[in-house]
Amino acid sequence: MTSFESKQKDYIFGRLEGFDRLIYRGYLQSFFTKNTFGYFLSQENILLKDYGKYVKATTTELKNNISKIVKETSCEDRYLSNSKKSKEEIAKQIQKQNNIKEGLICILSQVEPCYSFNVRGNASTQKLEIKHEYRKCLHYYFYFQDKEFGFMHVRLQSWFPFEIQIYINGREYLKTQLDKEEIKYRSFDNSVTWCENIERAQKILDKLKDKNLQATFDAFAYKVNPKIERISKILGRGYYWCLHQCEYATDILFKSREGLKDIYPFLVEHSSLRLMGEDIFTFFGRKIVGNTQG
C-alpha cells in the first residue's frame, strides 16, 4: 500500500493493477532475411517478371476470404474513407445496434501507409530485384467480442508481407472473466469501479502476465489470412509476435463518488504545484538536457 492509500484509507475500497492496453504485431520475419522472399516465390513457381500479377491475385484471394467471412457471419462490412473517425467507436455502435454479445462484430477497411515488397529493375546489373518499399494499401480491422479477451480487434495488411496487429485490453479481459465467474462488479468506460471480490479480480489480472498468447494469436491469423498456411509450410514458421505497445495501470477504487469529490481538489492542486516538466519527461523515459526543446 502506498502512503497515499494509507492516508486516504477511509475513502478507498481497494486497488487493481495490471496490463491495460496491449498491441502485438505479427511479422513474417523470415521474409526479411536475405533472398528468403525470392526463395518463397520460387517455391510458388513465380518468376520475378510475374510478381505483380501474383501479388494482386494473392490479395484478391485474401479479399475473397473476407467476403466469405462476411457472408457466413452476416457481420457488417464497411469501408471508411475518413481516417479521422474512430474505428473503435464505430465498432461499438454497430455492436450496440445489433446486440452482439459474442463473436465477430464487424469488419472495417481503410487505405493506410505500410511497408511492402516490390520488384524493380537494377540499371547497373540489368536484372530484376526485390525491394522493400513504403506504400499505401487497404487494411482490414476485424472487431470481436471475444469469449476470453472481450472487446478487441485484429488489423491485417492486405498486401505482402501481410503484417498483422492484434489489440487486446487488460480491463476488457478482466470484465469478461468476471462475467464468466458470475462475480458482480461495476464499471465505467475502461475501468472497474467496484467489485464484490477484488482479491479474485486481481488474481485474474495477474494471469494475463503469464498467458502464452502465441497460439491464440496464431489462431486469429489463420482465420483472417488464408495465405499464412502456405507461407508457414514453405518457410517452416508463421508470424513472429512482438509486443508493440503496452500500458500497465494501477486503479485506486474509491468507496463512493462523494469520497473522491472531497479530496479531488487537493489532488489537482498537488499535481499542478508538484509535478513539473522534468517529471513528465521522466515518466516518458526521457531526460532534461541543455538543448531540450518542448
N, C-alpha and C positions, 0 to 999 in steps of 0.2 A: 504494500500500500504506500502511495506517495504521501508527502507531507500535506499536499493539497487535500487529498482524500481524508487524511486523518483529521485535519482541521474542520472539514465540511461533512464529517461522517453523519451528522444528524439529518443532512439533506440527501445523502447519497444512498441509493438502493444497492448498487453493485457496479462491476465493470466487466467489459468484454474486450478482449484484444485478439487480433488475428488478421489474416490476409483480407484485403478488401478487393480492389480492382486488380485483376491479373490478365495480362495479354501475352500469349505464347505465339511464336511464329514458327512455322514448319518450312524447312528448306530442303530441297533435293541436293544435298551437299556434294554428292558425287559429280553432279553436272559441272561443278566449278573447279574440278581438278583437271590438269592438262589432258586434252584430247578425249575426255570421257564422253562429252556430248556428241562428238564425232563418232565415237565407238557406238553409242546408243543408236545414232542414225543409221550406221552401217548394219546393225542388228535388225533394224526395221526395213533394210533394203532400200534406203533413201539416199540418193546422190545429193550433193550439196546444191546442184543446179535445180533440184526439185524441192528444195527446202520450203519455199514459200507456199506451194500447193499443199505440202504435207501438214504444216502447222495450221493452215486455215482449215483443213479437213479435221484435224485433231480438235481445234476449238469448236468446230461445228458439232463434233461428237459430244463434247462437254455440254454444249448448249442443248442438244437433243436430250441428254440425260436429265438436265434440269427441267426441261419441258415435261419429261416423263414423271419426274417427282411431283411437279405441279398438278399433273393430271391424276396421279394416284392419291395425293393427299388433299386435293381441292383447296390448297392454300393460295393466298393472294400473291400474285407475281407483278411487281411494279418497277418500272424504270424511272429513275429520278434524274431530272435534267438540272435541278438546282442543288448545288453542293452545300448550300447554307442551311438547308433543312436538316433537322436532327433525325437520323435514321432510327435511333432508339425510340424517340417519341412517336414516330410513325408506326413502328412495330408494336408499341404498347397500345396505341389507338386501335390498330387492327385486332390485337388480342382482345381488347375490351369489347369491341363491336361484335366480334364473332364468338365471344365467351370461350376462349381456348384455355383449357386447364392443363393440357399436356401435349407435347409433340411440336411439330413444325408450325410456326405462326405465319411466316410469310417469307418471300424471297425478294429482296430489293437489289436493284442493279444500278451501277453508275460508272461512268468513264473516269478513271483516276490514273495518276502517274505510276510508273513501275519500271523495273529493270527487266529486260528480256533479251533473247538471243536473236541475232540476225546474221545473214550471210552476205559478205561484201567481197568485192574483188580487190586484190592487192596488186597495185600498179607495178611494183618492183619485181614481184615473183610471178606475176601473170596467173595467179591461182585464186580460187575462192577460199575465203577464210570465215570461220565462225567468230562473230563479235558479240560482246556483251554491251547492250546499249540502253540508254534511258528513253522511254517512250510512254505512250498512254494506251490503255486498253480497258475493256469492260471488266469490272469486278462485281462479284455476286456476294450478297450478305444474306446468310441463312439465319433467321432468328428462331430460336427454340424456347419453349418452356420445358426444360429438361427434367426428367424424373429425379435426377441426382443433383444437378447444379442450379436448377431454377432457370431464371431468365438469362439467356446467353446468346452469343452469335458466333458464326463461322464465316470468315471472309476469304473468298477464293479468287485468285487472279485467273483470267480466262485464257491466258497466253503462256507459252513456255517461258520460265520453268515452273509455272503453277504455284507460286508462293501462296501459302495459306496462313491465316491468322485466326486464333481462337481466343475469344474473350469470355472469361468467367468472373464471378463476383463472390467473394467470401461470405458477404452478408446474405446474398441470394441463396447460396449453398446452405447457410445456417437455417434460414427460414424454411427451406424445402425439407430439411432433415427434421426440424421441429414439428412440421406438419405431419411427417411420416410417423413420428413417435407420439403424436397427439399431445404435445406439450404446448400449453397455452402461452401466447405472447402477444405483445402489441408492437406495431412498427410504424414508422413514418419515413416515407421515401426509401432511402437505402440503409436505414438504421433500425435496430431493435431497441425500443424504448422501455420495455418491461418484459420479463419472462418469469414464469412461475418456478422454473428450475434453472437458475442461472449457472449453477455448477455444471450441470449436464450440457448446457449451451456452450460453455467454454471448452468442454471436452470435445464437442462436435467440431468447433472451430479448429482445435488443435489437430484433429485428424487430417485436415486439409494439408498440413505441413508435410506429412509423411505419405501422402497419397501418391501412388505410381500412376501418373497421368498419361504416359506414353501410349499404352494400349487403348485407353479411352479416346485419345485424340486421333490415333490411327483409325479407329472405327468411324469417326466423323469424316476423316479424309477419304476413306474408301467409299463412303456413302455419297459424297458430293463430287468426287473426281474419278471418272471411270478409267482414266489412263494410268492411275497410280499402280494398279495391279500389274500391268505390263512393264512399267518402269521398274518396279521392285523386282520383278522376275529377271530382267536383264542386268540390272546393276547390283542386285543382291541385297538392297535395302530401300526403304521408302523415305519418308520425311525424317529429318533430324530436327527435334523440337528444342527451341531456345526460349527462355523467359525474356521477353522484350521490355515489358513494363510491369512494375509491381508496386502496390500500395499496402502498407501494414498499418492498421489503425487501432487506437485504444479508445473505446467509447466509455464514458462515465454516465451511468444511468441514475437519474435523479428520481426521488420518490414522488415528486409532483412538479407540475409546471410552476406552481406558485413558489416552491422552494428554490427553483432555479432563477426565477424572476427576482427573488430577494437579493441574490448575490451577483446577478449578471452585470449590473452597472460597475461593480468593483472589478470584475474580470476584464471588462472593456477598458477601464481606467488603468489597470495594471499592465495590460498588453500594450496600450498606447504609450505609456510612460517608460516601460522597462524594455520592451522589445525594439531594437534598433536595426538599421541596415545590416550591421555585422551579423546579427542573429539570423536574419533572413538568408544571407549568403551562406552562413554555416549550415543552415537547415538544408540547403540545396547542394551541400558538399563543395562550396567554393570558398576562396579566401579573399579578404580585402588586401589589395596591394597598392602601391603608389600610383599606378596608372589605371586603376579600376575605373570604369565608366558605368553609369546606370545606377 
